[in-house]
Amino acid sequence: MTNKLDSGVLVVALGSRGSLAAAHELLTAGRSLADTLKERLSAVLLGRPPAEAARDLVERGADKVFVLEHEALSRPDEELQAAALVQLCQKERFGKILFPSSVAGRSLAARLSVKLKAAIATDVFALDAGEAGLKVRRAGYGGNIIGEVEFASPSCVMTLQGMVWPPAPKTPGRAGQVEAVAFAPSATRTEFVSSQAQEAGEIDLGGADLVVSGGRGLGSPEGFKPVRALAKALGAAVGASRAAVDAGWIPYRHQVGLTGRTIRPKLYMACGISGQIQHLAGMSSAKTIVAINSDPECPMMKAATLAVAGDVHEILPLVTGEIMKRRGAAVA
């Protein structure tokens, strides 16, 4: 069996907390790429997903969905999952393989790149398939530079940033194939013991419609208390800038930006965030941006739909109080 790949786009649909939302975004990017190159678009599911999962991917744009069936593939055993994906890619000769830029996605992409001897680009946020070949843009050096990568051959593995491409719309009844593929696992050097989902008790930042974020301007970990209070009043997720995370004021899972999460909420409230390029790249697709900052000339204030110049410590409690008052009046 040769390692050579030549055609076809494959979306690796990795679930997160039972959701395939990331795969829906990859299907949008994959469908555009496949149509431009006049190639097929396929997707692959690992383990034993719900019966409706494969049909969902077809109705969102996949021409064919492969289901790599084995209970062991449902576990986060990347060595085993990579072995199964390598077998499929070699058999079907996929030339472009798309993963989400999640921890699991980046790890699997790296393994496939080595096993298939294919080029790799991570954290991609733009695709350009022209006559000169496939080019992508990605962030590098902690988001401080934007690099353009041109693949010398059509064989490549990519991880795509989340929330850059919109989810592929669903077309009920769309025609497509679903094929179950048996997998016989061999011995690996790793052993799955157990996994436990993190119980944060908070709204997940990745899919939130409303986000309230804090930055260096909050001054301390205590500065996030009014941010959390406002988020709770709105039913929003809590975000943060890299500076706040690096200072240890809030865990990394809240970080928004090229080195954190890329999000696309309906409302993004930036509290005490100056708006460096790395942060703006992670949330600039928000429909409405509200910025509260003492510096009216900072980049975030200029990017905002509504900019409020003032002390964030004074303004946030007033906003939260007004929201609670109005909601109380509405309930009464």
Phi and psi in degrees as GROMACS dihedral restraints (atoms count N, CA, C in turn):
[ dihedral_restraints ]
;  ai    aj    ak    al  type     phi  dphi    fc
    3     4     5     6     1   -81.6    20    10
    4     5     6     7     1   154.8    20    10
    6     7     8     9     1   -85.9    20    10
    7     8     9    10     1    -7.6    20    10
    9    10    11    12     1   -64.7    20    10
   10    11    12    13     1   131.0    20    10
   12    13    14    15     1  -112.5    20    10
   13    14    15    16     1   154.3    20    10
   15    16    17    18     1  -144.3    20    10
   16    17    18    19     1   -29.8    20    10
   18    19    20    21     1  -151.5    20    10
   19    20    21    22     1   163.8    20    10
   21    22    23    24     1    90.4    20    10
   22    23    24    25     1   144.2    20    10
   24    25    26    27     1  -110.8    20    10
   25    26    27    28     1   130.8    20    10
   27    28    29    30     1  -119.3    20    10
   28    29    30    31     1   127.4    20    10
   30    31    32    33     1  -100.0    20    10
   31    32    33    34     1   122.8    20    10
   33    34    35    36     1   -91.5    20    10
   34    35    36    37     1   109.4    20    10
   36    37    38    39     1   -88.3    20    10
   37    38    39    40     1    93.3    20    10
   39    40    41    42     1   -94.2    20    10
   40    41    42    43     1   126.2    20    10
   42    43    44    45     1   -81.5    20    10
   43    44    45    46     1   150.7    20    10
   45    46    47    48     1  -134.8    20    10
   46    47    48    49     1   115.8    20    10
   48    49    50    51     1    54.2    20    10
   49    50    51    52     1    37.9    20    10
   51    52    53    54     1    80.2    20    10
   52    53    54    55     1     4.8    20    10
   54    55    56    57     1  -111.3    20    10
   55    56    57    58     1   144.6    20    10
   57    58    59    60     1  -108.1    20    10
   58    59    60    61     1    27.0    20    10
   60    61    62    63     1   -57.4    20    10
   61    62    63    64     1   -40.9    20    10
   63    64    65    66     1   -63.4    20    10
   64    65    66    67     1   -37.6    20    10
   66    67    68    69     1   -65.9    20    10
   67    68    69    70     1   -33.6    20    10
   69    70    71    72     1   -63.8    20    10
   70    71    72    73     1   -36.2    20    10
   72    73    74    75     1   -70.3    20    10
   73    74    75    76     1   -40.9    20    10
   75    76    77    78     1   -62.5    20    10
   76    77    78    79     1   -33.8    20    10
   78    79    80    81     1   -65.2    20    10
   79    80    81    82     1   -34.3    20    10
   81    82    83    84     1   -64.1    20    10
   82    83    84    85     1   -48.5    20    10
   84    85    86    87     1   -64.9    20    10
   85    86    87    88     1   -43.2    20    10
   87    88    89    90     1   -65.4    20    10
   88    89    90    91     1   -38.8    20    10
   90    91    92    93     1   -64.9    20    10
   91    92    93    94     1   -41.8    20    10
   93    94    95    96     1   -64.0    20    10
   94    95    96    97     1   -43.2    20    10
   96    97    98    99     1   -66.1    20    10
   97    98    99   100     1   -45.3    20    10
   99   100   101   102     1   -64.2    20    10
  100   101   102   103     1   -41.2    20    10
  102   103   104   105     1   -65.1    20    10
  103   104   105   106     1   -41.3    20    10
  105   106   107   108     1   -63.5    20    10
  106   107   108   109     1   -41.0    20    10
  108   109   110   111     1   -88.4    20    10
  109   110   111   112     1    -3.5    20    10
  111   112   113   114     1    57.6    20    10
  112   113   114   115     1    49.0    20    10
  114   115   116   117     1  -123.6    20    10
  115   116   117   118     1   168.1    20    10
  117   118   119   120     1   -78.7    20    10
  118   119   120   121     1   153.1    20    10
  120   121   122   123     1  -117.0    20    10
  121   122   123   124     1   120.9    20    10
  123   124   125   126     1  -120.9    20    10
  124   125   126   127     1   165.2    20    10
  126   127   128   129     1  -137.9    20    10
  127   128   129   130     1   158.6    20    10
  129   130   131   132     1  -135.4    20    10
  130   131   132   133     1   137.5    20    10
  132   133   134   135     1  -112.9    20    10
  133   134   135   136     1   144.2    20    10
  135   136   137   138     1  -110.2    20    10
  136   137   138   139     1   142.0    20    10
  138   139   140   141     1    89.0    20    10
  139   140   141   142     1  -135.3    20    10
  141   142   143   144     1  -128.4    20    10
  142   143   144   145     1    75.3    20    10
  144   145   146   147     1   -71.5    20    10
  145   146   147   148     1   164.5    20    10
  147   148   149   150     1   -57.4    20    10
  148   149   150   151     1   148.5    20    10
  150   151   152   153     1   -57.0    20    10
  151   152   153   154     1   -33.4    20    10
  153   154   155   156     1   -78.2    20    10
  154   155   156   157     1   -11.6    20    10
  156   157   158   159     1   -64.2    20    10
  157   158   159   160     1   -45.0    20    10
  159   160   161   162     1   -64.5    20    10
  160   161   162   163     1   -42.7    20    10
  162   163   164   165     1   -62.5    20    10
  163   164   165   166     1   -36.9    20    10
  165   166   167   168     1   -61.2    20    10
  166   167   168   169     1   -42.8    20    10
  168   169   170   171     1   -66.8    20    10
  169   170   171   172     1   -36.7    20    10
  171   172   173   174     1   -63.8    20    10
  172   173   174   175     1   -45.2    20    10
  174   175   176   177     1   -69.8    20    10
  175   176   177   178     1   -12.9    20    10
  177   178   179   180     1  -103.8    20    10
  178   179   180   181     1    11.4    20    10
  180   181   182   183     1   126.1    20    10
  181   182   183   184     1   -12.8    20    10
  183   184   185   186     1   -72.9    20    10
  184   185   186   187     1   134.0    20    10
  186   187   188   189     1   -76.6    20    10
  187   188   189   190     1   -31.3    20    10
  189   190   191   192     1  -149.1    20    10
  190   191   192   193     1   141.6    20    10
  192   193   194   195     1  -120.9    20    10
  193   194   195   196     1   124.8    20    10
  195   196   197   198     1   -97.9    20    10
  196   197   198   199     1   135.2    20    10
  198   199   200   201     1  -114.1    20    10
  199   200   201   202     1   106.7    20    10
  201   202   203   204     1   -80.0    20    10
  202   203   204   205     1   103.3    20    10
  204   205   206   207     1   -92.7    20    10
  205   206   207   208     1   115.5    20    10
  207   208   209   210     1  -174.9    20    10
  208   209   210   211     1   135.4    20    10
  210   211   212   213     1   -57.1    20    10
  211   212   213   214     1   -34.9    20    10
  213   214   215   216     1   -63.8    20    10
  214   215   216   217     1   -26.1    20    10
  216   217   218   219     1   -76.2    20    10
  217   218   219   220     1   -10.4    20    10
  219   220   221   222     1   -78.7    20    10
  220   221   222   223     1   -15.3    20    10
  222   223   224   225     1   -88.9    20    10
  223   224   225   226     1   155.3    20    10
  225   226   227   228     1   -77.3    20    10
  226   227   228   229     1    57.4    20    10
  228   229   230   231     1  -103.5    20    10
  229   230   231   232     1    94.3    20    10
  231   232   233   234     1   -67.6    20    10
  232   233   234   235     1   -29.3    20    10
  234   235   236   237     1   -64.6    20    10
  235   236   237   238     1   -43.4    20    10
  237   238   239   240     1   -70.6    20    10
  238   239   240   241     1   -43.5    20    10
  240   241   242   243     1   -62.4    20    10
  241   242   243   244     1   -41.3    20    10
  243   244   245   246     1   -63.9    20    10
  244   245   246   247     1   -40.0    20    10
  246   247   248   249     1   -61.2    20    10
  247   248   249   250     1   -41.7    20    10
  249   250   251   252     1   -66.7    20    10
  250   251   252   253     1   -41.1    20    10
  252   253   254   255     1   -67.7    20    10
  253   254   255   256     1   -37.3    20    10
  255   256   257   258     1   -61.4    20    10
  256   257   258   259     1   -44.2    20    10
  258   259   260   261     1   -59.6    20    10
  259   260   261   262     1   -44.5    20    10
  261   262   263   264     1   -65.6    20    10
  262   263   264   265     1   -45.3    20    10
  264   265   266   267     1   -65.8    20    10
  265   266   267   268     1   -36.8    20    10
  267   268   269   270     1   -68.5    20    10
  268   269   270   271     1   -39.4    20    10
  270   271   272   273     1   -69.3    20    10
  271   272   273   274     1   -43.6    20    10
  273   274   275   276     1   -91.7    20    10
  274   275   276   277     1    -9.6    20    10
  276   277   278   279     1    61.4    20    10
  277   278   279   280     1    47.4    20    10
  279   280   281   282     1   -73.3    20    10
  280   281   282   283     1   135.2    20    10
  282   283   284   285     1   -98.5    20    10
  283   284   285   286     1   -23.8    20    10
  285   286   287   288     1  -130.8    20    10
  286   287   288   289     1   119.8    20    10
  288   289   290   291     1  -119.1    20    10
  289   290   291   292     1   122.7    20    10
  291   292   293   294     1  -109.3    20    10
  292   293   294   295     1   130.5    20    10
  294   295   296   297     1  -122.2    20    10
  295   296   297   298     1   157.3    20    10
  297   298   299   300     1   -74.5    20    10
  298   299   300   301     1   152.8    20    10
  300   301   302   303     1   -84.4    20    10
  301   302   303   304     1    51.8    20    10
  303   304   305   306     1   -95.3    20    10
  304   305   306   307     1   174.6    20    10
  306   307   308   309     1   -59.4    20    10
  307   308   309   310     1   -47.9    20    10
  309   310   311   312     1   -66.1    20    10
  310   311   312   313     1   -40.2    20    10
  312   313   314   315     1   -63.0    20    10
  313   314   315   316     1   -44.6    20    10
  315   316   317   318     1   -66.1    20    10
  316   317   318   319     1   -38.5    20    10
  318   319   320   321     1   -66.5    20    10
  319   320   321   322     1   -44.9    20    10
  321   322   323   324     1   -66.4    20    10
  322   323   324   325     1   -39.2    20    10
  324   325   326   327     1   -60.8    20    10
  325   326   327   328     1   -42.2    20    10
  327   328   329   330     1   -63.9    20    10
  328   329   330   331     1   -41.4    20    10
  330   331   332   333     1   -63.5    20    10
  331   332   333   334     1   -43.1    20    10
  333   334   335   336     1   -66.4    20    10
  334   335   336   337     1   -39.0    20    10
  336   337   338   339     1   -57.8    20    10
  337   338   339   340     1   -42.4    20    10
  339   340   341   342     1   -70.4    20    10
  340   341   342   343     1   -48.3    20    10
  342   343   344   345     1   -64.8    20    10
  343   344   345   346     1   -36.5    20    10
  345   346   347   348     1   -94.5    20    10
  346   347   348   349     1    -4.4    20    10
  348   349   350   351     1    55.4    20    10
  349   350   351   352     1    45.4    20    10
  351   352   353   354     1  -110.9    20    10
  352   353   354   355     1   152.5    20    10
  354   355   356   357     1   -66.9    20    10
  355   356   357   358     1   158.1    20    10
  357   358   359   360     1  -139.3    20    10
  358   359   360   361     1   143.5    20    10
  360   361   362   363     1  -138.7    20    10
  361   362   363   364     1   130.5    20    10
  363   364   365   366     1  -109.7    20    10
  364   365   366   367     1   158.8    20    10
  366   367   368   369     1    53.8    20    10
  367   368   369   370     1    43.9    20    10
  369   370   371   372     1   -75.7    20    10
  370   371   372   373     1   137.1    20    10
  372   373   374   375     1  -126.7    20    10
  373   374   375   376     1     3.9    20    10
  375   376   377   378     1  -154.7    20    10
  376   377   378   379     1   138.0    20    10
  378   379   380   381     1  -121.1    20    10
  379   380   381   382     1   137.7    20    10
  381   382   383   384     1  -138.6    20    10
  382   383   384   385     1   103.1    20    10
  384   385   386   387     1  -103.6    20    10
  385   386   387   388     1   102.4    20    10
  387   388   389   390     1  -121.2    20    10
  388   389   390   391     1  -170.0    20    10
  390   391   392   393     1   -63.8    20    10
  391   392   393   394     1   -29.0    20    10
  393   394   395   396     1   -79.0    20    10
  394   395   396   397     1    -6.2    20    10
  396   397   398   399     1   119.2    20    10
  397   398   399   400     1  -174.2    20    10
  399   400   401   402     1   -89.9    20    10
  400   401   402   403     1   126.8    20    10
  402   403   404   405     1  -123.6    20    10
  403   404   405   406     1   145.5    20    10
  405   406   407   408     1  -133.5    20    10
  406   407   408   409     1   158.3    20    10
  408   409   410   411     1  -116.4    20    10
  409   410   411   412     1   140.4    20    10
  411   412   413   414     1  -146.3    20    10
  412   413   414   415     1   160.1    20    10
  414   415   416   417     1   -88.1    20    10
  415   416   417   418     1   146.1    20    10
  417   418   419   420     1  -139.1    20    10
  418   419   420   421     1   164.2    20    10
  420   421   422   423     1    50.8    20    10
  421   422   423   424     1    54.5    20    10
  423   424   425   426     1    66.7    20    10
  424   425   426   427     1    24.5    20    10
  426   427   428   429     1    86.9    20    10
  427   428   429   430     1     5.3    20    10
  429   430   431   432     1   -80.1    20    10
  430   431   432   433     1   -19.0    20    10
  432   433   434   435     1  -134.9    20    10
  433   434   435   436     1   156.9    20    10
  435   436   437   438     1  -112.4    20    10
  436   437   438   439     1   121.6    20    10
  438   439   440   441     1  -109.1    20    10
  439   440   441   442     1   147.1    20    10
  441   442   443   444     1  -107.4    20    10
  442   443   444   445     1   126.9    20    10
  444   445   446   447     1  -112.9    20    10
  445   446   447   448     1   127.9    20    10
  447   448   449   450     1  -113.6    20    10
  448   449   450   451     1   124.1    20    10
  450   451   452   453     1   -82.0    20    10
  451   452   453   454     1   132.6    20    10
  453   454   455   456     1   -76.1    20    10
  454   455   456   457     1   -20.3    20    10
  456   457   458   459     1  -135.1    20    10
  457   458   459   460     1   164.2    20    10
  459   460   461   462     1   -75.6    20    10
  460   461   462   463     1    -4.1    20    10
  462   463   464   465     1   -91.0    20    10
  463   464   465   466     1   113.4    20    10
  465   466   467   468     1  -156.2    20    10
  466   467   468   469     1   154.1    20    10
  468   469   470   471     1  -119.8    20    10
  469   470   471   472     1   134.5    20    10
  471   472   473   474     1  -135.5    20    10
  472   473   474   475     1   144.8    20    10
  474   475   476   477     1  -109.2    20    10
  475   476   477   478     1   132.4    20    10
  477   478   479   480     1  -107.7    20    10
  478   479   480   481     1   135.7    20    10
  480   481   482   483     1   -62.5    20    10
  481   482   483   484     1   142.8    20    10
  483   484   485   486     1   -75.0    20    10
  484   485   486   487     1   154.6    20    10
  486   487   488   489     1    65.4    20    10
  487   488   489   490     1    14.1    20    10
  489   490   491   492     1   -89.6    20    10
  490   491   492   493     1   -44.0    20    10
  492   493   494   495     1  -100.0    20    10
  493   494   495   496     1   138.7    20    10
  495   496   497   498     1   -69.6    20    10
  496   497   498   499     1   155.3    20    10
  498   499   500   501     1   -61.5    20    10
  499   500   501   502     1   140.8    20    10
  501   502   503   504     1   -65.0    20    10
  502   503   504   505     1   130.8    20    10
  504   505   506   507     1   -68.1    20    10
  505   506   507   508     1   153.8    20    10
  507   508   509   510     1   -93.7    20    10
  508   509   510   511     1   131.3    20    10
  510   511   512   513     1  -116.5    20    10
  511   512   513   514     1    94.6    20    10
  513   514   515   516     1   -55.2    20    10
  514   515   516   517     1   134.1    20    10
  516   517   518   519     1    85.4    20    10
  517   518   519   520     1    -0.1    20    10
  519   520   521   522     1   -59.0    20    10
  520   521   522   523     1   138.2    20    10
  522   523   524   525     1   -78.8    20    10
  523   524   525   526     1   143.3    20    10
  525   526   527   528     1  -179.5    20    10
  526   527   528   529     1   165.8    20    10
  528   529   530   531     1  -103.2    20    10
  529   530   531   532     1   148.2    20    10
  531   532   533   534     1  -127.3    20    10
  532   533   534   535     1   124.9    20    10
  534   535   536   537     1  -127.4    20    10
  535   536   537   538     1   124.3    20    10
  537   538   539   540     1   -83.4    20    10
  538   539   540   541     1   132.5    20    10
  540   541   542   543     1  -121.1    20    10
  541   542   543   544     1   119.0    20    10
  543   544   545   546     1   -71.9    20    10
  544   545   546   547     1   146.5    20    10
  546   547   548   549     1  -136.4    20    10
  547   548   549   550     1   128.7    20    10
  549   550   551   552     1  -109.2    20    10
  550   551   552   553     1   103.5    20    10
  552   553   554   555     1   -68.4    20    10
  553   554   555   556     1   141.4    20    10
  555   556   557   558     1  -102.7    20    10
  556   557   558   559     1   176.8    20    10
  558   559   560   561     1   -65.6    20    10
  559   560   561   562     1   140.4    20    10
  561   562   563   564     1  -123.9    20    10
  562   563   564   565     1   170.4    20    10
  564   565   566   567     1   -89.1    20    10
  565   566   567   568     1    -1.6    20    10
  567   568   569   570     1  -119.1    20    10
  568   569   570   571     1   155.4    20    10
  570   571   572   573     1  -130.6    20    10
  571   572   573   574     1   126.7    20    10
  573   574   575   576     1   -77.1    20    10
  574   575   576   577     1   127.8    20    10
  576   577   578   579     1  -104.0    20    10
  577   578   579   580     1   -59.5    20    10
  579   580   581   582     1  -168.2    20    10
  580   581   582   583     1   165.8    20    10
  582   583   584   585     1  -142.4    20    10
  583   584   585   586     1   149.2    20    10
  585   586   587   588     1  -139.7    20    10
  586   587   588   589     1   123.2    20    10
  588   589   590   591     1   -67.8    20    10
  589   590   591   592     1   143.2    20    10
  591   592   593   594     1   -72.3    20    10
  592   593   594   595     1   129.9    20    10
  594   595   596   597     1   -99.6    20    10
  595   596   597   598     1    85.2    20    10
  597   598   599   600     1   -84.1    20    10
  598   599   600   601     1   -23.3    20    10
  600   601   602   603     1    68.0    20    10
  601   602   603   604     1    21.9    20    10
  603   604   605   606     1  -129.5    20    10
  604   605   606   607     1   162.3    20    10
  606   607   608   609     1   -70.0    20    10
  607   608   609   610     1   133.4    20    10
  609   610   611   612     1   -65.8    20    10
  610   611   612   613     1   128.7    20    10
  612   613   614   615     1   -63.0    20    10
  613   614   615   616     1   -37.6    20    10
  615   616   617   618     1   -60.0    20    10
  616   617   618   619     1   -38.6    20    10
  618   619   620   621     1  -111.5    20    10
  619   620   621   622     1    12.8    20    10
  621   622   623   624     1   -73.6    20    10
  622   623   624   625     1   139.2    20    10
  624   625   626   627     1   -80.9    20    10
  625   626   627   628     1   -26.7    20    10
  627   628   629   630     1  -124.1    20    10
  628   629   630   631     1   131.2    20    10
  630   631   632   633     1  -136.2    20    10
  631   632   633   634     1   132.1    20    10
  633   634   635   636     1  -115.1    20    10
  634   635   636   637     1   118.9    20    10
  636   637   638   639     1  -117.4    20    10
  637   638   639   640     1   149.6    20    10
  639   640   641   642     1  -122.8    20    10
  640   641   642   643     1   154.9    20    10
  642   643   644   645     1  -135.2    20    10
  643   644   645   646     1  -159.2    20    10
  645   646   647   648     1   -58.2    20    10
  646   647   648   649     1   -29.8    20    10
  648   649   650   651     1   -64.6    20    10
  649   650   651   652     1   -12.5    20    10
  651   652   653   654     1   -74.0    20    10
  652   653   654   655     1   -22.4    20    10
  654   655   656   657     1    86.5    20    10
  655   656   657   658     1   -25.5    20    10
  657   658   659   660     1  -169.5    20    10
  658   659   660   661     1   171.0    20    10
  660   661   662   663     1   -59.4    20    10
  661   662   663   664     1   -34.4    20    10
  663   664   665   666     1   -64.3    20    10
  664   665   666   667     1   -23.3    20    10
  666   667   668   669     1   -63.7    20    10
  667   668   669   670     1   -18.1    20    10
  669   670   671   672     1   -81.8    20    10
  670   671   672   673     1   -10.7    20    10
  672   673   674   675     1   -59.9    20    10
  673   674   675   676     1   -49.5    20    10
  675   676   677   678     1   -67.2    20    10
  676   677   678   679     1   -27.1    20    10
  678   679   680   681     1   -65.7    20    10
  679   680   681   682     1   -46.0    20    10
  681   682   683   684     1   -65.7    20    10
  682   683   684   685     1   -36.7    20    10
  684   685   686   687     1   -64.8    20    10
  685   686   687   688     1   -42.2    20    10
  687   688   689   690     1   -66.5    20    10
  688   689   690   691     1   -42.0    20    10
  690   691   692   693     1   -60.9    20    10
  691   692   693   694     1   -40.8    20    10
  693   694   695   696     1   -65.0    20    10
  694   695   696   697     1   -40.3    20    10
  696   697   698   699     1   -65.1    20    10
  697   698   699   700     1   -34.4    20    10
  699   700   701   702     1   -87.7    20    10
  700   701   702   703     1   -17.0    20    10
  702   703   704   705     1    74.1    20    10
  703   704   705   706     1    39.3    20    10
  705   706   707   708     1  -109.5    20    10
  706   707   708   709     1   163.6    20    10
  708   709   710   711     1   -85.0    20    10
  709   710   711   712     1   158.8    20    10
  711   712   713   714     1  -103.2    20    10
  712   713   714   715     1   128.3    20    10
  714   715   716   717     1  -118.6    20    10
  715   716   717   718     1   176.3    20    10
  717   718   719   720     1  -158.0    20    10
  718   719   720   721     1   159.4    20    10
  720   721   722   723     1   -85.9    20    10
  721   722   723   724     1   166.0    20    10
  723   724   725   726     1   -63.1    20    10
  724   725   726   727     1   -36.7    20    10
  726   727   728   729     1   -60.2    20    10
  727   728   729   730     1   -41.3    20    10
  729   730   731   732     1   -68.0    20    10
  730   731   732   733     1   -38.3    20    10
  732   733   734   735     1   -69.2    20    10
  733   734   735   736     1   -45.0    20    10
  735   736   737   738     1   -61.7    20    10
  736   737   738   739     1   -31.0    20    10
  738   739   740   741     1   -76.2    20    10
  739   740   741   742     1    -8.1    20    10
  741   742   743   744     1    81.9    20    10
  742   743   744   745     1    17.1    20    10
  744   745   746   747     1   -79.9    20    10
  745   746   747   748     1   -22.7    20    10
  747   748   749   750     1  -157.1    20    10
  748   749   750   751     1   146.7    20    10
  750   751   752   753     1   -63.5    20    10
  751   752   753   754     1   156.8    20    10
  753   754   755   756     1   -59.5    20    10
  754   755   756   757     1   -30.2    20    10
  756   757   758   759     1   -60.0    20    10
  757   758   759   760     1   -14.9    20    10
  759   760   761   762     1   -92.4    20    10
  760   761   762   763     1    -5.3    20    10
  762   763   764   765     1   -71.3    20    10
  763   764   765   766     1   130.9    20    10
  765   766   767   768     1  -109.0    20    10
  766   767   768   769     1   135.0    20    10
  768   769   770   771     1   139.9    20    10
  769   770   771   772     1  -177.0    20    10
  771   772   773   774     1   -61.7    20    10
  772   773   774   775     1   -30.4    20    10
  774   775   776   777     1   -98.0    20    10
  775   776   777   778     1     8.4    20    10
  777   778   779   780     1  -131.7    20    10
  778   779   780   781     1  -125.3    20    10
  780   781   782   783     1  -100.4    20    10
  781   782   783   784     1   141.5    20    10
  783   784   785   786     1  -102.7    20    10
  784   785   786   787     1   122.7    20    10
  786   787   788   789     1  -127.0    20    10
  787   788   789   790     1   162.6    20    10
  789   790   791   792     1  -139.8    20    10
  790   791   792   793     1    63.0    20    10
  792   793   794   795     1   -79.0    20    10
  793   794   795   796     1   166.4    20    10
  795   796   797   798     1   -74.1    20    10
  796   797   798   799     1   -34.0    20    10
  798   799   800   801     1  -134.6    20    10
  799   800   801   802     1   129.3    20    10
  801   802   803   804     1  -125.0    20    10
  802   803   804   805     1   119.5    20    10
  804   805   806   807     1  -106.9    20    10
  805   806   807   808     1   117.0    20    10
  807   808   809   810     1  -103.0    20    10
  808   809   810   811     1   112.5    20    10
  810   811   812   813     1  -110.2    20    10
  811   812   813   814     1   109.9    20    10
  813   814   815   816     1    69.4    20    10
  814   815   816   817     1    30.7    20    10
  816   817   818   819     1  -112.3    20    10
  817   818   819   820     1   122.7    20    10
  819   820   821   822     1   -71.5    20    10
  820   821   822   823     1   -33.4    20    10
  822   823   824   825     1    95.4    20    10
  823   824   825   826     1    52.6    20    10
  825   826   827   828     1   -68.8    20    10
  826   827   828   829     1   161.0    20    10
  828   829   830   831     1   -56.4    20    10
  829   830   831   832     1   -36.8    20    10
  831   832   833   834     1   -63.3    20    10
  832   833   834   835     1   -38.7    20    10
  834   835   836   837     1   -74.6    20    10
  835   836   837   838     1   -44.5    20    10
  837   838   839   840     1   -59.5    20    10
  838   839   840   841     1   -36.1    20    10
  840   841   842   843     1   -64.7    20    10
  841   842   843   844     1   -23.2    20    10
  843   844   845   846     1   -89.1    20    10
  844   845   846   847     1   -12.3    20    10
  846   847   848   849     1  -141.8    20    10
  847   848   849   850     1     3.8    20    10
  849   850   851   852     1   -67.3    20    10
  850   851   852   853     1   -12.2    20    10
  852   853   854   855     1   -84.1    20    10
  853   854   855   856     1     0.2    20    10
  855   856   857   858     1   -60.1    20    10
  856   857   858   859     1   142.1    20    10
  858   859   860   861     1   -64.8    20    10
  859   860   861   862     1   -44.7    20    10
  861   862   863   864     1  -130.3    20    10
  862   863   864   865     1   130.7    20    10
  864   865   866   867     1  -118.8    20    10
  865   866   867   868     1   123.3    20    10
  867   868   869   870     1  -112.4    20    10
  868   869   870   871     1   124.0    20    10
  870   871   872   873     1  -116.8    20    10
  871   872   873   874     1   133.9    20    10
  873   874   875   876     1  -121.7    20    10
  874   875   876   877     1   116.7    20    10
  876   877   878   879     1  -157.2    20    10
  877   878   879   880     1   148.2    20    10
  879   880   881   882     1   -78.2    20    10
  880   881   882   883     1   -14.6    20    10
  882   883   884   885     1  -103.8    20    10
  883   884   885   886     1   102.9    20    10
  885   886   887   888     1   -69.3    20    10
  886   887   888   889     1   -11.0    20    10
  888   889   890   891     1  -101.0    20    10
  889   890   891   892     1     1.6    20    10
  891   892   893   894     1   -71.8    20    10
  892   893   894   895     1   156.1    20    10
  894   895   896   897     1   -55.0    20    10
  895   896   897   898     1   -38.0    20    10
  897   898   899   900     1   -64.0    20    10
  898   899   900   901     1   -39.5    20    10
  900   901   902   903     1   -64.9    20    10
  901   902   903   904     1   -34.9    20    10
  903   904   905   906     1   -75.3    20    10
  904   905   906   907     1   -27.9    20    10
  906   907   908   909     1   -84.3    20    10
  907   908   909   910     1   -13.2    20    10
  909   910   911   912     1   -75.3    20    10
  910   911   912   913     1   148.0    20    10
  912   913   914   915     1   -70.2    20    10
  913   914   915   916     1   -39.4    20    10
  915   916   917   918     1  -134.3    20    10
  916   917   918   919     1   119.8    20    10
  918   919   920   921     1  -110.8    20    10
  919   920   921   922     1   128.3    20    10
  921   922   923   924     1  -117.4    20    10
  922   923   924   925     1   113.2    20    10
  924   925   926   927     1   -88.8    20    10
  925   926   927   928     1   121.2    20    10
  927   928   929   930     1   165.7    20    10
  928   929   930   931     1  -176.9    20    10
  930   931   932   933     1   -79.8    20    10
  931   932   933   934     1   116.7    20    10
  933   934   935   936     1   -60.9    20    10
  934   935   936   937     1   -30.8    20    10
  936   937   938   939     1   -69.0    20    10
  937   938   939   940     1   -27.8    20    10
  939   940   941   942     1   -86.4    20    10
  940   941   942   943     1   -37.7    20    10
  942   943   944   945     1   -76.2    20    10
  943   944   945   946     1   -42.3    20    10
  945   946   947   948     1   -58.3    20    10
  946   947   948   949     1   -47.2    20    10
  948   949   950   951     1   -61.7    20    10
  949   950   951   952     1   -33.0    20    10
  951   952   953   954     1   -67.4    20    10
  952   953   954   955     1   -42.7    20    10
  954   955   956   957     1   -64.3    20    10
  955   956   957   958     1   -45.9    20    10
  957   958   959   960     1   -61.5    20    10
  958   959   960   961     1   -43.5    20    10
  960   961   962   963     1   -61.8    20    10
  961   962   963   964     1   -40.0    20    10
  963   964   965   966     1   -67.9    20    10
  964   965   966   967     1   -38.4    20    10
  966   967   968   969     1   -64.4    20    10
  967   968   969   970     1   -44.7    20    10
  969   970   971   972     1   -64.6    20    10
  970   971   972   973     1   -38.4    20    10
  972   973   974   975     1   -64.0    20    10
  973   974   975   976     1   -45.8    20    10
  975   976   977   978     1   -68.0    20    10
  976   977   978   979     1   -38.3    20    10
  978   979   980   981     1   -68.8    20    10
  979   980   981   982     1   -35.8    20    10
  981   982   983   984     1   -66.3    20    10
  982   983   984   985     1   -40.3    20    10
  984   985   986   987     1   -65.7    20    10
  985   986   987   988     1   -37.4    20    10
  987   988   989   990     1   -67.4    20    10
  988   989   990   991     1   -39.3    20    10
  990   991   992   993     1   -68.1    20    10
  991   992   993   994     1   -40.7    20    10
